[in-house]
């Protein structure tokens, strides 16, 4: 329940690259918030270009009234022993719960992924641990 009202029923959808432009106004803030959480290697316009080109995929949490509550940009990375869905940006409200994460996992599996990874700050790491994510490593960087 949210403010005494029933929580909206939400589903995760993959937004086709041809519909990114039409959906952009509904997802841009969530994606921008996601990349603002850490020092991303790209800005919101570059992220949009990668989604429109189909290099990355856009996922959105949408309720039964077609209101977007969150969005994620995902890059797929092929390693010799894994096909990783890497979350490049994620943002929104009410989207980190077991039901939606289960839907997200099923969608990513349908694209061949066998694991999900992403770079997050400590606050978001704690949140994601509640729905099954585990701490894997710490990323360090040196600019040269």
ZIMOFEN-V702784 format. One record per residue. SS is DSSP state (A for helix, B for strand, O for the rest). PHI is phi as a letter, one per 20 degrees, with the letter a starting at -180 (none if undefined). OMEGA is omega in whole degrees, -180 to 180 (NA if undefined). Layout:
SS,PHI,OMEGA / SS,PHI,OMEGA
//
This chain:
O,none,178 / B,c,-180 / O,l,177 / O,m,179 / B,d,177 / O,f,177 / O,f,180 / O,f,175 / O,e,-177 / B,d,175 / B,c,176 / B,e,179 / B,c,170 / B,e,-179 / B,e,-179 / O,g,-177 / A,g,180 / A,f,-180 / A,d,-179 / A,f,-180 / A,g,-178 / A,f,-177 / A,e,-168 / A,g,-178 / A,f,-179 / A,e,-175 / A,d,-172 / A,g,-177 / A,f,-180 / A,f,180 / A,f,178 / A,f,177 / A,f,-180 / A,f,-179 / A,f,177 / A,f,-178 / O,f,179 / O,b,-177 / O,f,-176 / O,f,180 / O,e,-176 / O,b,176 / O,d,-175 / A,f,179 / A,f,176 / A,f,177 / A,f,179 / A,g,179 / A,f,179 / A,f,177 / A,f,-179 / A,f,-180 / A,f,-177 / O,n,178 / O,f,175 / O,d,-179 / B,d,179 / B,d,174 / B,c,-179 / B,c,173 / B,e,-173 / B,c,-179 / B,e,-176 / O,f,175 / O,e,-179 / O,m,175 / O,e,179 / B,e,180 / B,d,180 / B,a,-179 / B,b,179 / B,b,173 / B,d,-175 / B,c,174 / B,d,177 / B,d,-176 / B,c,-180 / B,e,175 / B,d,180 / O,g,-176 / O,d,-179 / B,a,171 / B,c,-168 / B,d,168 / B,e,-177 / B,e,179 / B,f,-178 / B,e,176 / B,a,175 / B,b,178 / B,a,177 / B,q,180 / O,c,176 / O,m,-175 / O,d,-179 / O,e,174 / O,b,-172 / A,f,-178 / A,f,-179 / A,f,177 / A,f,177 / A,f,176 / A,f,-180 / A,f,179 / A,g,-180 / A,f,178 / A,f,-179 / A,f,175 / A,f,-179 / A,f,175 / O,e,175 / O,n,-178 / O,f,175 / O,d,174 / B,a,178 / B,d,175 / B,c,176 / B,a,177 / O,e,-178 / O,c,174 / O,e,-175 / A,f,180 / A,g,-179 / A,f,176 / A,f,179 / A,f,179 / A,f,-177 / A,f,176 / A,f,180 / O,f,-178 / O,d,170 / O,o,177 / O,f,179 / O,c,174 / O,f,-179 / O,d,-176 / O,a,175 / O,d,179 / O,e,174 / O,d,-177 / O,b,171 / O,c,177 / O,f,-179 / O,c,NA
//
